[in-house]
Amino acid sequence: MYVNSRHPDLLNLIGNGVGLEEFVFAGSMAIKKNKGFGYALGIAKTRLQENQINKSESNAIKSQKYATPAAASEFAKKYSGLG
């Protein structure tokens, strides 16, 4: 697989803390599907976004002492793009 070490998405992912293990995983998934470097970057980017959402949700839950229906509704609106 050809790798462009100066690709802006690659540099952005590295700057956002994506580590070697994530790139190895993304690269192996791309190779299994006979895809290239761009596909691997897409996998790494998607996994980073999912990780950030999961951390955000976890922090929001931890910050609430008591979960209420109103709080759950507000949370759902915020993260579903409706709020």
Secondary structure, 3 states (H helix, E strand, C coil): CCCCCCCHHHHHHHHCCCCHHHHHHHHHHHHHCCCCHHHHHHHHHHHHHHHHHHHHHHHHHHHCCCCCHHHHHHHHHHHHCCC
